Amino acid sequence: MRRNKEQAAITWLRIGALAAAVCLAGAGLMRREHLEVLAKAVRICLECIGIG
């Protein structure tokens, strides 16, 4: 019986973590932060090969 309660608690914790991750990813997309990350990645990549 105790094992079932522990498993249920772990399951709810995983669901909560997944829900938080989805909400935060959605907030980042709404703020268009993915475009900033892409721009920085391009700059770093160009600097590595000596163009930027």
Biopython code that builds the backbone (N, CA, C, O; Angstrom):
import numpy as np
from Bio.PDB.StructureBuilder import StructureBuilder

atoms = [
    (1, "MET", "N", (0.826, -1.190, 0.000)),
    (1, "MET", "CA", (0.000, 0.000, 0.000)),
    (1, "MET", "C", (0.869, 1.252, 0.000)),
    (1, "MET", "O", (0.573, 2.212, -0.711)),
    (2, "ARG", "N", (1.929, 1.247, 0.785)),
    (2, "ARG", "CA", (2.798, 2.418, 0.834)),
    (2, "ARG", "C", (3.481, 2.639, -0.514)),
    (2, "ARG", "O", (3.676, 3.774, -0.948)),
    (3, "ARG", "N", (3.833, 1.555, -1.152)),
    (3, "ARG", "CA", (4.484, 1.649, -2.460)),
    (3, "ARG", "C", (3.560, 2.331, -3.469)),
    (3, "ARG", "O", (4.028, 3.120, -4.290)),
    (4, "ASN", "N", (2.267, 2.043, -3.425)),
    (4, "ASN", "CA", (1.314, 2.657, -4.342)),
    (4, "ASN", "C", (1.217, 4.162, -4.108)),
    (4, "ASN", "O", (1.107, 4.928, -5.065)),
    (5, "LYS", "N", (1.257, 4.594, -2.855)),
    (5, "LYS", "CA", (1.208, 6.018, -2.546)),
    (5, "LYS", "C", (2.455, 6.729, -3.041)),
    (5, "LYS", "O", (2.386, 7.847, -3.552)),
    (6, "GLU", "N", (3.590, 6.074, -2.885)),
    (6, "GLU", "CA", (4.843, 6.667, -3.375)),
    (6, "GLU", "C", (4.830, 6.783, -4.894)),
    (6, "GLU", "O", (5.256, 7.798, -5.446)),
    (7, "GLN", "N", (4.351, 5.764, -5.557)),
    (7, "GLN", "CA", (4.261, 5.793, -7.020)),
    (7, "GLN", "C", (3.303, 6.878, -7.484)),
    (7, "GLN", "O", (3.569, 7.570, -8.467)),
    (8, "ALA", "N", (2.184, 7.028, -6.774)),
    (8, "ALA", "CA", (1.211, 8.056, -7.138)),
    (8, "ALA", "C", (1.814, 9.443, -6.939)),
    (8, "ALA", "O", (1.605, 10.337, -7.759)),
    (9, "ALA", "N", (2.560, 9.623, -5.856)),
    (9, "ALA", "CA", (3.192, 10.918, -5.603)),
    (9, "ALA", "C", (4.223, 11.238, -6.684)),
    (9, "ALA", "O", (4.308, 12.374, -7.150)),
    (10, "ILE", "N", (4.993, 10.250, -7.075)),
    (10, "ILE", "CA", (5.996, 10.450, -8.128)),
    (10, "ILE", "C", (5.318, 10.774, -9.450)),
    (10, "ILE", "O", (5.781, 11.641, -10.191)),
    (11, "THR", "N", (4.226, 10.084, -9.748)),
    (11, "THR", "CA", (3.489, 10.340, -10.984)),
    (11, "THR", "C", (2.963, 11.766, -11.018)),
    (11, "THR", "O", (3.089, 12.447, -12.035)),
    (12, "TRP", "N", (2.365, 12.233, -9.901)),
    (12, "TRP", "CA", (1.842, 13.604, -9.856)),
    (12, "TRP", "C", (2.968, 14.629, -9.940)),
    (12, "TRP", "O", (2.791, 15.695, -10.530)),
    (13, "LEU", "N", (4.115, 14.319, -9.360)),
    (13, "LEU", "CA", (5.259, 15.213, -9.449)),
    (13, "LEU", "C", (5.740, 15.328, -10.898)),
    (13, "LEU", "O", (6.068, 16.420, -11.362)),
    (14, "ARG", "N", (5.780, 14.217, -11.598)),
    (14, "ARG", "CA", (6.184, 14.231, -13.007)),
    (14, "ARG", "C", (5.191, 15.018, -13.862)),
    (14, "ARG", "O", (5.586, 15.780, -14.745)),
    (15, "ILE", "N", (3.911, 14.828, -13.592)),
    (15, "ILE", "CA", (2.883, 15.563, -14.344)),
    (15, "ILE", "C", (3.016, 17.061, -14.080)),
    (15, "ILE", "O", (2.902, 17.868, -15.002)),
    (16, "GLY", "N", (3.256, 17.428, -12.833)),
    (16, "GLY", "CA", (3.434, 18.844, -12.487)),
    (16, "GLY", "C", (4.654, 19.445, -13.165)),
    (16, "GLY", "O", (4.601, 20.566, -13.671)),
    (17, "ALA", "N", (5.758, 18.696, -13.174)),
    (17, "ALA", "CA", (6.972, 19.184, -13.822)),
    (17, "ALA", "C", (6.754, 19.340, -15.328)),
    (17, "ALA", "O", (7.219, 20.311, -15.926)),
    (18, "LEU", "N", (6.059, 18.402, -15.932)),
    (18, "LEU", "CA", (5.770, 18.492, -17.361)),
    (18, "LEU", "C", (4.878, 19.693, -17.661)),
    (18, "LEU", "O", (5.110, 20.414, -18.631)),
    (19, "ALA", "N", (3.863, 19.908, -16.832)),
    (19, "ALA", "CA", (2.969, 21.053, -17.032)),
    (19, "ALA", "C", (3.725, 22.367, -16.892)),
    (19, "ALA", "O", (3.501, 23.299, -17.664)),
    (20, "ALA", "N", (4.623, 22.446, -15.909)),
    (20, "ALA", "CA", (5.424, 23.661, -15.728)),
    (20, "ALA", "C", (6.333, 23.890, -16.944)),
    (20, "ALA", "O", (6.481, 25.021, -17.406)),
    (21, "ALA", "N", (6.931, 22.826, -17.451)),
    (21, "ALA", "CA", (7.811, 22.956, -18.608)),
    (21, "ALA", "C", (7.041, 23.432, -19.836)),
    (21, "ALA", "O", (7.531, 24.278, -20.584)),
    (22, "VAL", "N", (5.851, 22.900, -20.047)),
    (22, "VAL", "CA", (5.033, 23.309, -21.191)),
    (22, "VAL", "C", (4.625, 24.778, -21.057)),
    (22, "VAL", "O", (4.664, 25.529, -22.032)),
    (23, "CYS", "N", (4.236, 25.181, -19.851)),
    (23, "CYS", "CA", (3.844, 26.588, -19.632)),
    (23, "CYS", "C", (5.019, 27.532, -19.868)),
    (23, "CYS", "O", (4.857, 28.571, -20.508)),
    (24, "LEU", "N", (6.193, 27.184, -19.360)),
    (24, "LEU", "CA", (7.355, 28.054, -19.532)),
    (24, "LEU", "C", (7.817, 28.095, -20.994)),
    (24, "LEU", "O", (8.233, 29.147, -21.482)),
    (25, "ALA", "N", (7.748, 26.972, -21.684)),
    (25, "ALA", "CA", (8.104, 26.964, -23.101)),
    (25, "ALA", "C", (7.116, 27.817, -23.893)),
    (25, "ALA", "O", (7.514, 28.549, -24.798)),
    (26, "GLY", "N", (5.850, 27.725, -23.561)),
    (26, "GLY", "CA", (4.835, 28.559, -24.222)),
    (26, "GLY", "C", (5.071, 30.034, -23.966)),
    (26, "GLY", "O", (4.930, 30.852, -24.875)),
    (27, "ALA", "N", (5.431, 30.385, -22.731)),
    (27, "ALA", "CA", (5.715, 31.789, -22.412)),
    (27, "ALA", "C", (6.916, 32.287, -23.202)),
    (27, "ALA", "O", (6.913, 33.418, -23.687)),
    (28, "GLY", "N", (7.929, 31.464, -23.333)),
    (28, "GLY", "CA", (9.102, 31.845, -24.112)),
    (28, "GLY", "C", (8.774, 32.039, -25.582)),
    (28, "GLY", "O", (9.298, 32.950, -26.224)),
    (29, "LEU", "N", (7.916, 31.195, -26.114)),
    (29, "LEU", "CA", (7.510, 31.335, -27.514)),
    (29, "LEU", "C", (6.682, 32.602, -27.721)),
    (29, "LEU", "O", (6.832, 33.281, -28.737)),
    (30, "MET", "N", (5.817, 32.921, -26.771)),
    (30, "MET", "CA", (5.000, 34.128, -26.904)),
    (30, "MET", "C", (5.863, 35.393, -26.835)),
    (30, "MET", "O", (5.543, 36.406, -27.457)),
    (31, "ARG", "N", (6.958, 35.323, -26.073)),
    (31, "ARG", "CA", (7.862, 36.475, -25.975)),
    (31, "ARG", "C", (8.873, 36.497, -27.120)),
    (31, "ARG", "O", (9.706, 37.399, -27.207)),
    (32, "ARG", "N", (8.792, 35.498, -27.995)),
    (32, "ARG", "CA", (9.650, 35.372, -29.179)),
    (32, "ARG", "C", (11.127, 35.245, -28.798)),
    (32, "ARG", "O", (11.999, 35.740, -29.513)),
    (33, "GLU", "N", (11.402, 34.592, -27.688)),
    (33, "GLU", "CA", (12.772, 34.414, -27.231)),
    (33, "GLU", "C", (13.542, 33.426, -28.097)),
    (33, "GLU", "O", (14.773, 33.458, -28.127)),
    (34, "HIS", "N", (12.831, 32.550, -28.800)),
    (34, "HIS", "CA", (13.503, 31.583, -29.653)),
    (34, "HIS", "C", (14.275, 32.276, -30.782)),
    (34, "HIS", "O", (15.288, 31.757, -31.250)),
    (35, "LEU", "N", (13.805, 33.428, -31.213)),
    (35, "LEU", "CA", (14.504, 34.160, -32.269)),
    (35, "LEU", "C", (15.823, 34.722, -31.761)),
    (35, "LEU", "O", (16.814, 34.747, -32.492)),
    (36, "GLU", "N", (15.840, 35.171, -30.517)),
    (36, "GLU", "CA", (17.076, 35.680, -29.925)),
    (36, "GLU", "C", (18.100, 34.561, -29.753)),
    (36, "GLU", "O", (19.290, 34.759, -29.999)),
    (37, "VAL", "N", (17.640, 33.400, -29.334)),
    (37, "VAL", "CA", (18.536, 32.254, -29.172)),
    (37, "VAL", "C", (19.123, 31.859, -30.517)),
    (37, "VAL", "O", (20.314, 31.563, -30.613)),
    (38, "LEU", "N", (18.302, 31.852, -31.551)),
    (38, "LEU", "CA", (18.785, 31.506, -32.891)),
    (38, "LEU", "C", (19.811, 32.519, -33.383)),
    (38, "LEU", "O", (20.828, 32.135, -33.959)),
    (39, "ALA", "N", (19.559, 33.800, -33.165)),
    (39, "ALA", "CA", (20.498, 34.838, -33.605)),
    (39, "ALA", "C", (21.840, 34.688, -32.892)),
    (39, "ALA", "O", (22.893, 34.819, -33.516)),
    (40, "LYS", "N", (21.805, 34.418, -31.599)),
    (40, "LYS", "CA", (23.058, 34.229, -30.861)),
    (40, "LYS", "C", (23.800, 32.992, -31.339)),
    (40, "LYS", "O", (25.027, 33.006, -31.444)),
    (41, "ALA", "N", (23.072, 31.926, -31.630)),
    (41, "ALA", "CA", (23.705, 30.692, -32.111)),
    (41, "ALA", "C", (24.384, 30.922, -33.460)),
    (41, "ALA", "O", (25.479, 30.413, -33.702)),
    (42, "VAL", "N", (23.740, 31.684, -34.332)),
    (42, "VAL", "CA", (24.327, 31.975, -35.634)),
    (42, "VAL", "C", (25.606, 32.787, -35.468)),
    (42, "VAL", "O", (26.616, 32.504, -36.114)),
    (43, "ARG", "N", (25.562, 33.807, -34.590)),
    (43, "ARG", "CA", (26.763, 34.624, -34.355)),
    (43, "ARG", "C", (27.915, 33.791, -33.814)),
    (43, "ARG", "O", (29.056, 33.939, -34.252)),
    (44, "ILE", "N", (27.616, 32.913, -32.857)),
    (44, "ILE", "CA", (28.674, 32.072, -32.284)),
    (44, "ILE", "C", (29.235, 31.140, -33.333)),
    (44, "ILE", "O", (30.448, 30.943, -33.395)),
    (45, "CYS", "N", (28.384, 30.564, -34.157)),
    (45, "CYS", "CA", (28.832, 29.629, -35.180)),
    (45, "CYS", "C", (29.716, 30.331, -36.202)),
    (45, "CYS", "O", (30.745, 29.796, -36.615)),
    (46, "LEU", "N", (29.309, 31.535, -36.609)),
    (46, "LEU", "CA", (30.106, 32.271, -37.593)),
    (46, "LEU", "C", (31.441, 32.681, -37.015)),
    (46, "LEU", "O", (32.436, 32.714, -37.739)),
    (47, "GLU", "N", (31.496, 32.998, -35.717)),
    (47, "GLU", "CA", (32.766, 33.352, -35.079)),
    (47, "GLU", "C", (33.685, 32.140, -35.019)),
    (47, "GLU", "O", (34.900, 32.276, -35.161)),
    (48, "CYS", "N", (33.121, 30.965, -34.811)),
    (48, "CYS", "CA", (33.944, 29.753, -34.705)),
    (48, "CYS", "C", (34.648, 29.427, -36.036)),
    (48, "CYS", "O", (35.787, 28.962, -36.036)),
    (49, "ILE", "N", (33.982, 29.667, -37.141)),
    (49, "ILE", "CA", (34.602, 29.349, -38.429)),
    (49, "ILE", "C", (35.356, 30.553, -39.008)),
    (49, "ILE", "O", (35.915, 30.476, -40.102)),
    (50, "GLY", "N", (35.365, 31.659, -38.266)),
    (50, "GLY", "CA", (36.194, 32.785, -38.653)),
    (50, "GLY", "C", (35.557, 33.766, -39.621)),
    (50, "GLY", "O", (36.270, 34.585, -40.202)),
    (51, "ILE", "N", (34.260, 33.721, -39.817)),
    (51, "ILE", "CA", (33.611, 34.653, -40.730)),
    (51, "ILE", "C", (33.137, 35.894, -39.974)),
    (51, "ILE", "O", (33.264, 37.014, -40.471)),
    (52, "GLY", "N", (32.589, 35.695, -38.772)),
    (52, "GLY", "CA", (31.955, 36.779, -38.039)),
    (52, "GLY", "C", (32.840, 37.582, -37.251)),
    (52, "GLY", "O", (32.399, 38.524, -36.594)),
]
sb = StructureBuilder()
sb.init_structure("model")
sb.init_model(0)
sb.init_chain("A")
sb.init_seg("    ")
for serial, (resi, resn, name, xyz) in enumerate(atoms, 1):
    if name == "N":
        sb.init_residue(resn, " ", resi, " ")
    sb.init_atom(name, np.array(xyz, "f"), 0.0, 1.0, " ", f" {name:<3s}", serial, name[0])
structure = sb.get_structure()
